[in-house]
């Protein structure tokens, strides 16, 4: 499926739209492996993939130089948590290639 996400979601403008594709951490790892041929990737939209956690982001940023040109990462409505923010922070510190990051936290009232 991840190769299909690349085929269907990658535009010539360097944008990969994986919005709501049902990716999980293993899917992100496979996406990183599949993306080795997409060197100009500048925008990655992983939003609305609730099964993506910090582990998936660590795979993303430790996958070699696959995302060296990445300038924007959308992780809205994922489940990256504090560890995911640490992975992003480490990546920004190491490369300064992520000047824009959009992330939303959805809170739900506890059932009584």
Backbone as a chain_set.jsonl record, in Angstrom:
{"seq": "XXXXXXXXXXXXXXXXXXXXXXXXXXXXXXXXXXXXXXXXXXXXXXXXXXXXXXXXXXXXXXXXXXXXXXXXXXXXXXXXXXXXXXXXXXXXXXXXXXXXXXXXXXXXXXXX", "coords": {"N": [[0.817, -1.19, 0.0], [2.006, 1.236, 0.697], [3.747, 1.87, -1.368], [1.859, 2.388, -3.261], [0.681, 4.658, -2.131], [2.758, 6.448, -2.547], [2.817, 6.431, -5.365], [0.228, 7.359, -6.037], [-0.025, 9.673, -4.479], [2.131, 11.426, -4.812], [3.249, 14.426, -6.116], [4.475, 16.35, -8.92], [5.378, 18.67, -7.916], [6.816, 18.229, -5.633], [5.339, 17.453, -3.448], [3.987, 15.16, -1.21], [1.064, 13.649, -0.619], [-0.315, 11.969, 1.864], [-2.585, 11.95, 3.289], [-4.923, 10.655, 5.507], [-4.61, 7.936, 4.717], [-4.55, 5.598, 6.124], [-2.135, 4.859, 7.251], [0.331, 3.369, 9.401], [2.927, 3.003, 11.907], [4.681, 1.059, 10.807], [3.946, 1.347, 8.175], [4.883, 3.94, 7.641], [7.607, 3.47, 7.872], [7.955, 1.718, 5.676], [7.211, 3.496, 3.705], [9.303, 5.323, 3.821], [11.376, 3.685, 2.896], [10.438, 3.183, 0.3], [10.485, 5.727, -0.741], [12.957, 6.454, -1.6], [13.52, 7.034, -4.24], [12.422, 9.484, -4.658], [13.674, 12.186, -4.539], [13.211, 14.96, -4.479], [11.331, 15.618, -2.569], [9.48, 17.887, -0.756], [7.296, 18.573, 0.792], [5.42, 16.816, 3.098], [2.505, 15.209, 3.86], [1.164, 13.698, 6.451], [-1.144, 13.714, 7.808], [-4.183, 12.846, 9.598], [-3.745, 10.145, 9.973], [-4.113, 8.17, 12.271], [-2.768, 6.026, 13.463], [-0.1, 6.529, 13.303], [2.732, 7.021, 15.164], [5.257, 8.216, 17.488], [7.277, 6.422, 16.941], [7.028, 5.944, 14.19], [7.724, 8.474, 13.204], [10.368, 8.62, 14.042], [11.466, 6.656, 12.407], [11.074, 7.934, 9.999], [12.809, 10.18, 10.152], [15.245, 8.988, 10.571], [15.85, 7.615, 8.351], [17.999, 7.839, 6.62], [19.102, 10.068, 4.077], [16.7, 10.559, 2.87], [14.656, 12.437, 3.204], [15.853, 14.93, 2.954], [15.305, 17.342, 1.711], [12.965, 18.121, 2.791], [10.604, 20.459, 3.749], [8.201, 21.011, 4.91], [6.064, 19.435, 7.161], [3.167, 17.748, 7.851], [1.501, 16.678, 10.564], [-0.977, 16.596, 11.648], [-3.677, 15.354, 13.545], [-2.543, 12.867, 14.135], [-0.91, 10.397, 16.165], [1.421, 11.16, 17.589], [2.444, 12.234, 19.968], [4.447, 13.321, 22.855], [6.979, 12.161, 22.489], [7.143, 12.06, 19.753], [7.229, 14.772, 19.139], [9.755, 15.261, 20.179], [11.335, 13.795, 18.395], [10.887, 15.272, 16.068], [11.909, 17.752, 16.871], [14.612, 17.078, 17.255], [15.275, 16.461, 14.615], [14.906, 18.94, 13.373], [16.855, 20.434, 14.695], [19.113, 19.146, 13.752], [19.074, 19.543, 10.969], [17.629, 21.768, 10.119], [15.66, 21.849, 8.168], [12.95, 21.869, 8.41], [11.041, 24.259, 8.558], [8.356, 24.772, 8.912], [5.703, 23.477, 10.738], [2.758, 21.812, 11.289], [0.51, 20.991, 13.748], [-2.125, 19.573, 15.518], [-3.944, 19.215, 18.53], [-6.401, 17.149, 19.588], [-8.914, 17.16, 21.919], [-11.071, 15.259, 23.937], [-14.037, 15.093, 25.843], [-14.213, 13.261, 28.897], [-16.102, 10.312, 29.276], [-18.932, 9.956, 31.383]], "CA": [[0.0, 0.0, 0.0], [2.813, 2.435, 0.814], [4.21, 2.201, -2.713], [0.683, 2.972, -3.92], [0.569, 6.023, -1.593], [3.736, 7.244, -3.279], [2.403, 6.556, -6.761], [-0.987, 8.164, -6.132], [0.001, 10.918, -3.736], [3.29, 12.27, -5.067], [3.096, 15.361, -7.234], [5.717, 16.869, -9.495], [5.772, 19.85, -7.152], [7.537, 17.82, -4.438], [4.378, 17.251, -2.365], [3.436, 13.817, -1.045], [-0.159, 13.712, 0.169], [-0.71, 10.672, 2.414], [-3.688, 12.284, 4.187], [-5.961, 9.669, 5.761], [-4.396, 6.708, 3.951], [-4.51, 4.43, 7.01], [-0.756, 4.488, 7.565], [0.77, 3.183, 10.78], [4.381, 3.16, 11.998], [5.306, 0.193, 9.814], [3.683, 1.968, 6.88], [5.809, 5.066, 7.473], [8.913, 2.857, 7.616], [7.931, 1.266, 4.293], [7.159, 4.699, 2.882], [10.673, 5.834, 3.782], [12.129, 2.81, 1.999], [9.934, 3.379, -1.061], [10.683, 7.119, -1.163], [14.358, 6.716, -1.966], [13.565, 7.549, -5.608], [11.717, 10.771, -4.69], [14.635, 13.065, -3.885], [12.784, 16.344, -4.386], [10.189, 15.734, -1.671], [9.603, 19.046, 0.127], [6.125, 18.635, 1.67], [4.862, 15.501, 3.41], [1.271, 15.296, 4.633], [0.813, 12.444, 7.122], [-2.288, 14.008, 8.673], [-5.332, 11.932, 9.663], [-3.278, 8.76, 10.079], [-4.094, 8.065, 13.734], [-1.875, 4.965, 13.943], [1.283, 6.989, 13.231], [3.209, 7.451, 16.484], [6.64, 8.688, 17.517], [8.115, 5.406, 16.299], [6.989, 6.203, 12.756], [8.503, 9.682, 12.911], [11.78, 8.282, 14.191], [11.837, 5.965, 11.168], [11.098, 8.954, 8.959], [13.983, 11.035, 10.26], [16.474, 8.196, 10.61], [15.883, 6.83, 7.118], [19.035, 8.351, 5.732], [18.865, 11.405, 3.526], [15.508, 10.492, 2.031], [13.847, 13.638, 3.328], [16.783, 16.031, 3.17], [14.725, 18.572, 1.179], [11.663, 18.325, 3.421], [10.433, 21.792, 4.325], [6.944, 21.068, 5.659], [5.54, 18.142, 7.59], [1.874, 17.882, 8.507], [1.19, 15.519, 11.404], [-2.269, 16.859, 12.273], [-4.537, 14.19, 13.781], [-1.8, 11.618, 14.289], [-0.769, 10.042, 17.57], [2.865, 11.189, 17.81], [2.723, 12.53, 21.372], [5.653, 14.064, 23.245], [8.168, 11.548, 21.883], [7.147, 12.482, 18.352], [7.742, 16.137, 19.125], [11.206, 15.171, 20.385], [11.931, 13.352, 17.129], [10.837, 16.42, 15.157], [12.855, 18.739, 17.382], [15.961, 16.599, 16.946], [15.48, 16.583, 13.176], [15.05, 20.367, 13.076], [18.17, 20.838, 15.192], [20.161, 18.543, 12.934], [19.113, 19.943, 9.572], [16.908, 23.031, 9.9], [14.882, 21.742, 6.936], [11.513, 21.864, 8.701], [10.668, 25.536, 9.146], [6.923, 24.826, 9.168], [5.119, 22.248, 11.257], [1.392, 21.994, 11.754], [0.08, 19.89, 14.605], [-3.279, 19.904, 16.342], [-4.283, 18.251, 19.58], [-7.844, 17.05, 19.772], [-9.276, 16.664, 23.234], [-12.457, 14.797, 24.026], [-14.459, 15.002, 27.247], [-14.323, 11.916, 29.428], [-17.477, 9.828, 29.461], [-19.279, 9.79, 32.792]], "C": [[0.861, 1.255, 0.0], [3.38, 2.85, -0.54], [3.072, 2.849, -3.494], [0.47, 4.412, -3.435], [1.54, 6.926, -2.326], [3.282, 7.479, -4.711], [1.222, 7.503, -6.904], [-0.848, 9.555, -5.528], [1.125, 11.865, -4.056], [3.068, 13.137, -6.296], [4.443, 15.843, -7.717], [6.238, 18.085, -8.741], [6.497, 19.505, -5.854], [6.646, 17.594, -3.234], [3.91, 15.803, -2.365], [2.255, 13.907, -0.089], [-0.566, 12.304, 0.585], [-1.844, 10.857, 3.419], [-4.69, 11.125, 4.271], [-5.828, 8.366, 5.001], [-4.31, 5.457, 4.82], [-3.107, 3.954, 7.328], [-0.57, 4.286, 9.058], [2.293, 3.323, 10.782], [5.123, 2.299, 10.982], [5.117, 0.757, 8.413], [4.602, 3.139, 6.613], [7.204, 4.533, 7.172], [9.004, 2.378, 6.172], [7.906, 2.451, 3.322], [8.547, 5.302, 2.726], [11.51, 5.003, 2.812], [11.73, 3.043, 0.543], [10.281, 4.752, -1.608], [12.098, 7.425, -1.612], [14.493, 7.268, -3.389], [12.936, 8.93, -5.746], [12.552, 11.822, -3.964], [14.158, 14.497, -3.693], [11.63, 16.577, -3.433], [10.382, 16.898, -0.697], [8.444, 19.165, 1.104], [5.576, 17.224, 1.84], [3.656, 15.679, 4.317], [0.923, 13.912, 5.158], [-0.451, 12.602, 7.959], [-3.396, 12.965, 8.519], [-4.927, 10.476, 9.529], [-3.049, 8.488, 11.564], [-3.122, 7.019, 14.273], [-0.4, 5.336, 13.815], [1.664, 7.561, 14.594], [4.644, 7.968, 16.36], [7.568, 7.697, 16.822], [8.161, 5.608, 14.781], [7.801, 7.427, 12.376], [9.991, 9.433, 13.056], [12.278, 7.557, 12.952], [11.969, 6.966, 10.024], [12.408, 9.733, 8.984], [15.298, 10.272, 10.306], [16.618, 7.317, 9.378], [16.929, 7.298, 6.135], [18.672, 9.743, 5.254], [17.631, 11.457, 2.634], [14.753, 11.807, 2.041], [14.703, 14.871, 3.585], [16.215, 17.365, 2.681], [13.385, 18.914, 1.82], [11.601, 19.682, 4.11], [9.166, 21.897, 5.159], [6.452, 19.658, 5.927], [4.233, 18.382, 8.316], [1.571, 16.584, 9.241], [-0.097, 15.75, 12.19], [-3.042, 15.553, 12.402], [-3.784, 12.868, 13.646], [-1.688, 11.368, 15.782], [0.708, 10.078, 17.974], [3.255, 11.504, 19.255], [4.024, 13.276, 21.599], [6.912, 13.485, 22.617], [8.276, 11.915, 20.403], [7.655, 13.9, 18.202], [9.252, 16.144, 19.331], [11.914, 14.753, 19.11], [11.97, 14.5, 16.131], [11.854, 17.471, 15.576], [14.292, 18.343, 17.067], [16.27, 16.758, 15.463], [15.684, 18.044, 12.78], [16.424, 20.859, 13.514], [19.279, 20.339, 14.289], [20.226, 19.131, 11.533], [18.467, 21.285, 9.263], [16.098, 23.014, 8.613], [13.378, 21.778, 7.175], [11.081, 23.184, 9.329], [9.188, 25.635, 9.492], [6.439, 23.462, 9.665], [3.729, 22.561, 11.758], [0.993, 20.762, 12.554], [-1.081, 20.37, 15.446], [-3.484, 18.812, 17.368], [-5.781, 18.291, 19.765], [-8.117, 16.474, 21.154], [-10.761, 16.314, 23.244], [-12.828, 14.695, 25.495], [-14.556, 13.528, 27.66], [-15.785, 11.544, 29.608], [-17.733, 9.642, 30.959], [-19.933, 8.45, 33.025]], "O": [[0.495, 2.246, -0.631], [3.483, 4.041, -0.832], [3.301, 3.755, -4.295], [0.121, 5.288, -4.227], [1.191, 8.049, -2.689], [3.355, 8.601, -5.213], [1.213, 8.356, -7.792], [-1.472, 10.507, -5.998], [1.092, 13.015, -3.616], [2.742, 12.642, -7.375], [5.439, 15.752, -6.999], [7.391, 18.483, -8.904], [6.768, 20.397, -5.051], [7.138, 17.546, -2.107], [3.486, 15.281, -3.396], [2.419, 14.202, 1.095], [-1.092, 11.537, -0.221], [-2.042, 10.018, 4.298], [-5.23, 10.674, 3.261], [-6.837, 7.746, 4.668], [-4.028, 4.371, 4.313], [-2.902, 2.781, 7.64], [-1.221, 4.937, 9.875], [2.882, 3.715, 9.776], [6.086, 2.755, 10.365], [6.008, 0.662, 7.569], [5.059, 3.323, 5.485], [7.907, 5.074, 6.319], [10.017, 2.604, 5.509], [8.511, 2.401, 2.251], [8.926, 5.738, 1.639], [12.261, 5.55, 2.005], [12.586, 3.093, -0.341], [10.364, 4.925, -2.824], [12.397, 8.564, -1.971], [15.496, 7.91, -3.701], [12.92, 9.49, -6.842], [12.17, 12.291, -2.891], [14.665, 15.189, -2.811], [11.003, 17.636, -3.48], [11.326, 16.903, 0.092], [8.591, 19.799, 2.149], [5.303, 16.527, 0.863], [3.768, 16.232, 5.411], [0.447, 13.056, 4.412], [-0.79, 11.711, 8.738], [-3.531, 12.307, 7.488], [-5.698, 9.662, 9.021], [-1.921, 8.569, 12.05], [-2.694, 7.113, 15.423], [0.466, 4.541, 14.179], [1.006, 8.464, 15.11], [5.166, 8.131, 15.257], [8.541, 8.099, 16.184], [9.215, 5.459, 14.164], [8.486, 7.432, 11.354], [10.792, 9.967, 12.288], [13.391, 7.812, 12.491], [12.865, 6.856, 9.187], [13.041, 9.921, 7.945], [16.359, 10.861, 10.1], [17.418, 6.382, 9.365], [16.747, 7.159, 4.926], [18.008, 10.501, 5.962], [17.535, 12.304, 1.746], [14.261, 12.25, 1.003], [14.315, 15.754, 4.35], [16.605, 18.416, 3.189], [12.743, 19.89, 1.433], [12.442, 20.006, 4.948], [9.061, 22.77, 6.02], [6.428, 18.806, 5.038], [4.189, 19.136, 9.289], [1.407, 15.53, 8.627], [-0.291, 15.176, 13.261], [-3.059, 14.741, 11.477], [-4.307, 11.886, 13.12], [-2.315, 12.068, 16.577], [1.199, 9.151, 18.619], [4.313, 11.068, 19.708], [4.63, 13.797, 20.663], [7.818, 14.233, 22.25], [9.377, 12.062, 19.872], [8.407, 14.211, 17.279], [9.955, 16.948, 18.72], [12.971, 15.289, 18.777], [12.964, 14.685, 15.429], [12.574, 18.016, 14.74], [15.096, 19.181, 16.657], [17.379, 17.14, 15.089], [16.537, 18.35, 11.947], [17.08, 21.61, 12.792], [20.277, 21.031, 14.084], [21.309, 19.216, 10.954], [18.751, 21.873, 8.219], [15.871, 24.069, 8.021], [12.607, 21.722, 6.217], [10.783, 23.223, 10.523], [8.798, 26.492, 10.285], [6.74, 22.428, 9.068], [3.543, 23.474, 12.562], [1.126, 19.631, 12.085], [-1.028, 21.455, 16.025], [-3.229, 17.636, 17.108], [-6.358, 19.337, 20.061], [-7.598, 15.415, 21.506], [-11.585, 16.996, 22.633], [-12.016, 14.255, 26.31], [-14.934, 12.669, 26.863], [-16.599, 12.361, 30.039], [-16.846, 9.22, 31.701], [-20.298, 8.128, 34.156]]}, "num_chains": 1, "name": "protein.A"}
